[in-house]
Amino acid sequence: VVPTGEPPRGFAVLVPLTAGSFNVTVTSNTELEFRKTIMDEGVMAWVDRDHQYLDVPEYLKHGILFQQPFKEIPPGSVLTVRPNSASTVYVLTERRGGPAGHEANGAHGAHGYHGVNGVNGVRRSWAEDLGSSWHLEEAAPRWHELPTMRTYSRYC
């Protein structure tokens, strides 16, 4: 669930744990454009930008990536992921935003940040509120020269 009032940013990547016929669908309660592709080094991160994923961890390679827009995601959007067999769902998101209040110029509001964690006024990512059933992975891909992404996982 993505908080209302802030544009969410996240990516659902699934890696099947069983061989054979695997399929997965992602739906939204709002009108979102999704593109289904294979996660690998150099794949486009979003449907509306030319940024590519770099340093993709081995555990994500060859998984199914659902690309979505970088911007223009309706507030309150909820994504539902339905694999047809046991798998791990990975959510990729920015680690955190810049200084609180800086999002007014669009520089940080585009990444789904909300709230202030009180440490130097740095804004939290919505993904930090996913809950205890999600595991923070040690490695994450990046889409530019700085390692700003985090990966959360959950076995389904």
C-alpha positions as CSV (number, residue, x, y, z in Angstrom):
1,V,0.0,0.0,0.0
2,V,1.4,3.4,-1.0
3,P,0.5,6.4,1.1
4,T,-2.1,8.8,-0.2
5,G,-0.8,12.3,-1.0
6,E,2.6,11.4,-2.3
7,P,3.4,9.9,-5.7
8,P,4.7,6.4,-5.1
9,R,7.8,4.9,-6.8
10,G,8.6,1.3,-6.7
11,F,9.2,-1.7,-8.9
12,A,8.0,-5.3,-8.6
13,V,10.5,-7.9,-9.7
14,L,9.8,-11.6,-9.3
15,V,12.2,-14.5,-9.4
16,P,10.6,-17.9,-9.6
17,L,12.0,-20.5,-7.2
18,T,10.7,-23.5,-9.2
19,A,11.4,-24.5,-12.8
20,G,8.7,-25.0,-15.4
21,S,5.8,-22.8,-16.4
22,F,6.0,-19.6,-14.4
23,N,3.7,-16.6,-14.8
24,V,3.0,-13.5,-12.8
25,T,0.6,-10.6,-13.1
26,V,0.6,-7.2,-11.6
27,T,-2.5,-5.0,-11.3
28,S,-3.2,-1.6,-9.9
29,N,-6.3,0.1,-8.4
30,T,-5.4,3.1,-10.6
31,E,-4.5,3.3,-14.3
32,L,-0.8,2.6,-14.5
33,E,1.2,1.6,-17.5
34,F,3.3,-1.6,-16.9
35,R,5.8,-3.2,-19.2
36,K,6.9,-6.7,-18.5
37,T,10.6,-7.6,-19.3
38,I,13.5,-9.6,-18.1
39,M,15.7,-8.0,-15.4
40,D,19.4,-7.9,-16.4
41,E,22.3,-5.5,-16.6
42,G,21.4,-2.4,-18.7
43,V,17.6,-3.0,-18.8
44,M,15.5,0.2,-18.9
45,A,14.4,1.1,-15.4
46,W,11.1,2.9,-16.3
47,V,8.7,3.2,-19.1
48,D,9.1,7.0,-19.4
49,R,12.8,7.4,-18.9
50,D,16.0,6.2,-20.6
51,H,17.8,5.3,-17.3
52,Q,19.2,1.8,-17.2
53,Y,19.8,-0.6,-14.2
54,L,23.5,-1.1,-13.4
55,D,25.3,-3.4,-11.0
56,V,22.2,-5.7,-10.9
57,P,22.7,-8.3,-8.1
58,E,22.8,-12.0,-9.2
59,Y,19.6,-12.8,-7.3
60,L,17.6,-10.3,-9.5
61,K,19.1,-11.3,-12.9
62,H,16.7,-13.1,-15.2
63,G,13.8,-12.3,-13.0
64,I,10.6,-10.6,-14.3
65,L,10.7,-6.9,-14.1
66,F,7.5,-4.8,-14.2
67,Q,8.5,-1.4,-15.4
68,Q,6.3,1.5,-14.6
69,P,6.5,5.3,-14.9
70,F,9.1,7.3,-13.0
71,K,6.5,10.1,-12.7
72,E,2.8,10.4,-13.1
73,I,1.8,7.6,-10.7
74,P,-1.5,8.4,-9.1
75,P,-1.4,9.0,-5.3
76,G,-3.0,6.1,-3.4
77,S,-1.9,3.5,-5.9
78,V,-1.9,-0.1,-4.7
79,L,-0.1,-2.8,-6.7
80,T,-1.2,-6.4,-6.4
81,V,1.3,-9.1,-7.5
82,R,0.0,-12.6,-8.3
83,P,2.5,-15.3,-9.1
84,N,1.2,-18.7,-10.2
85,S,3.8,-20.5,-8.1
86,A,6.1,-20.0,-5.1
87,S,8.4,-17.0,-5.7
88,T,10.1,-14.1,-4.1
89,V,8.8,-10.6,-4.8
90,Y,11.4,-7.8,-4.8
91,V,10.5,-4.1,-4.5
92,L,13.2,-1.7,-5.7
93,T,13.0,1.9,-4.5
94,E,15.1,4.9,-3.7
95,R,16.7,4.7,-0.2
96,R,15.6,8.2,0.9
97,G,15.0,11.7,-0.3
98,G,16.9,14.9,0.2
99,P,16.2,17.6,2.8
100,A,12.6,17.9,3.8
101,G,10.8,20.6,1.9
102,H,13.1,20.3,-1.1
103,E,10.6,18.2,-2.9
104,A,8.6,21.3,-3.8
105,N,10.8,21.8,-6.9
106,G,10.1,18.2,-8.0
107,A,13.6,17.0,-7.3
108,H,12.6,14.5,-4.6
109,G,8.8,14.3,-4.8
110,A,9.2,12.1,-7.8
111,H,10.6,9.2,-5.8
112,G,7.8,8.6,-3.4
113,Y,9.3,10.1,-0.3
114,H,7.2,11.1,2.7
115,G,7.5,12.0,6.3
116,V,10.7,13.2,8.0
117,N,12.8,10.8,10.1
118,G,14.3,13.5,12.2
119,V,17.9,12.9,11.2
120,N,19.1,16.1,9.5
121,G,15.6,16.5,8.1
122,V,16.1,13.7,5.6
123,R,12.9,12.4,4.2
124,R,11.9,8.7,4.4
125,S,11.0,6.4,1.5
126,W,7.5,4.9,1.5
127,A,9.2,1.5,1.3
128,E,10.6,1.9,4.8
129,D,7.0,1.4,6.0
130,L,6.4,-1.9,4.2
131,G,6.4,-3.8,7.5
132,S,8.2,-6.6,9.2
133,S,7.1,-9.2,6.6
134,W,9.5,-7.6,4.1
135,H,13.3,-8.2,4.2
136,L,15.8,-5.5,3.3
137,E,18.4,-7.1,1.0
138,E,22.1,-6.2,1.2
139,A,22.6,-5.5,-2.5
140,A,20.6,-3.4,-4.8
141,P,21.0,-2.2,-8.4
142,R,21.6,1.4,-9.3
143,W,20.3,3.6,-12.2
144,H,23.0,6.3,-12.1
145,E,26.5,6.8,-10.7
146,L,25.3,6.9,-7.0
147,P,24.0,3.8,-5.2
148,T,20.6,5.2,-4.1
149,M,18.4,2.1,-4.4
150,R,17.2,-0.4,-1.8
151,T,15.7,-3.8,-2.4
152,Y,13.1,-5.3,-0.2
153,S,12.0,-9.0,-0.6
154,R,9.1,-11.2,0.5
155,Y,8.5,-14.9,-0.2
156,C,5.0,-15.6,-1.6
